[in-house]
Amino acid sequence: QVQLVESGGGLVQPGGSLKLSCAASGSIFSINAMGWYRQAPGMQRELVATITSDGRINYAGSVKGRFTISRDNAKNTVYLQMNSLKPEDTAVYYCNADITGWGTRDDYWGQGTQVTVSS
């Protein structure tokens, strides 16, 4: 059994910053790509950023230059530093991880954490 637990969401004013964390635990042999996705009300879930096990990074165009994804492989944790936040960044943010267990490889999702950008 694998769990992804997110933390760090909240309410912030436009221009402010937040840092999200997502820790994976359970029967883990290795973690391949990890990433963050978000879903605003009435919208489809969209990619925010991903990072591979060897550090290759991909960002959505809308967050490039403002958000930074990183990971600590020793802690099985991925982070998302969000700066210069805008009201349109308001969404539920979900952590995702491609995890290899013992004899398995599956895609896992966290429960989501709300980020609200408003004055």
Secondary structure, 3 states (H helix, E strand, C coil): CEEEEEECCEEECCCCCEEEEEEEEECCCEEEEEEEEEECCCCCCEEEEEECCCCCEEECCCCCCCEEEEEEHHHCEEEEEECCCCHHHCEEEEEEEEEECCCCEEEEECCCEEEEECC
